[in-house]
Amino acid sequence: MLNVAVIMGRLTADPELRHTASGITVTTFTVAVDRSYAKAGTERQTDFIDVVAWRQTAEFVCKYFQKGSMIAVTGSIQVRNYEDKQGNKRKAVEIQANEVSFTGSKRESGSASGSYAPSPAPSQPAAFNEPAPAYSSGSSEDFEEFLGDDDLPF
């Protein structure tokens, strides 16, 4: 079975960090996501999707994101049933965030960059974090032609 949700949009409010009775950190926030299509002559519609983040992911969201920030969320859809204050049965559909990432410009998100996933990722050498050089001004004279593929390592 497969239950994967990936959304990208803007936060509708500042996320607020809370703690459960057992001390686990949690935050809930809503992401405004524009639909990819619009009927002719009408404006594009927006969906408001509720997201729940736990533990370090919740702390990351609260530390680096605020209302209007562009965010990408990967997680799974969960449905929970509950009773409201008037005793009516309700259903909540929300995304349980596994990973959140910055998607806006660096100026928009401050000095921080990257994403957060709760599982530790292997560290990479600093060379992998540097941008690749651009060769748009080069000419074909800068490259050597290989006549055979006998000494290629792949």
N, C-alpha and C positions, 0 to 999 in steps of 0.2 A: 504494500500500500504506500501511497505517496501523499504527503501533506506539506507542501512548500509554498510559502508566500514571499514575494519580493515586491516591495513598493518603494517609490521615490516621490517625495513631495516636501511640503513646508509644514513646520510645526505651527499649530494654531494658537498655542499658549506656551508660556515658560513651563518646562517640566519641573515637578516638585518631588524631592526625595522623601520617602516615608519609610517607616520600619514596621514590620509585623510584630506581633506579640512575642515571637521568639527571636526578634532582633535582625531578621533578614531584610535587606534594603530592597525597595521596590519603587518603581515609578510608572505612572500611566500617562500617556500623552496621545494626542490626536494629530494625524498627518492628513493634510489636504492634498489630494491627488487629482490632477486634471485628467479627465477621460481623453482617450486618444482620438476620439471622433466627435463630430458635432453634426446635427442635422442642418441642411442648407437653410440659411436665413436665421439661425439661432446661435446663441452663444455656447461655447464649450461648457459642459457640466463638470462639477467638481464633486468627488466623493470624499467623505470625512471618515477616516479609518482609525479605530482605536487600537493602540498598541500597549502592551505591558512588557516591561523590562525588569529583570531581577538581578540582584547582587552587583557584581562589578560592571555589568552592562548598564544597569540603572545609574550607578555612580558616574560612569562615563557620559551618559546622556545628560545628566543634570549639570555636570561640570562644564561641558563644551557646547551645548546647544541652548538656544533660547527661541522665543516666539519669532517666526519668520525664517528660521534657519532651514536650509535645504538639507534633507536627511534621506539616506537609503536604509531600508530595514529588510533583513532576511530573517524569516522565522516560520512558524507554523500557525495555522488557523485553529482556534479553539472556541468552542461554544459552551457557555455555562448558563444554567437556569437558576433563577433566584426569585424571591418574592419581594416586591417593593413595599413601602411603608403602609400602603393601603391594602395590602394582602393580595395584590394582583400578581399572577405569574408572569415573569418576564424572561427574555432570552437575550444574552449578550454575545455578540460575535466579535472576537478581537484577535490580533496577531500577538503571539508570544515571541518576543524578539530573541533571536539567537546571535545576531550580529547587526551592528549599526555602523554606518560609514558617513563621512563628510562627502558631500557632492557639490557644494557651492564653491565659489571662488575662495582663494586664500584670504582675501581682504574681508569677505563676508563671514568666514568662520574664525577669524582672529589668527593667532600664530600657530595654533594646533593644526595637525593634519593627520590623515590616516583613518583607521577604523578600529573597532574593538570587537573581538570575538572572545568568548570566555575561555576557550581552549588555548593553551600556550602555543604560539607559532615559533618555528625554528628561527633563530636569529640569522640575519643576512649580513654579509660584509658591507661596509659603507659604500663600496663601488656600485652595489645594486640600487642604492638610493639616489644616485646622481642621475640627472637627465642624460639621455643618449645624445651624442653629438649630431648635429644636423649637417647634411651634405648637399643642401639645395643649390649652393653656388659652385659645386664641383663640375668638372667636365669628364667625358669618357676617357680622356687622356690620363687621368689620375689612376686608372685601374689597369691591372695586368690580366691578359686573357689566358685562360688555362686551355691547353690544346687537348689534353687527355685527363681522365679521371682516375688514373692508376695510383697517384700518390695522394689522393684526398683521403682524409681520415674517416670518412663516413660513406 
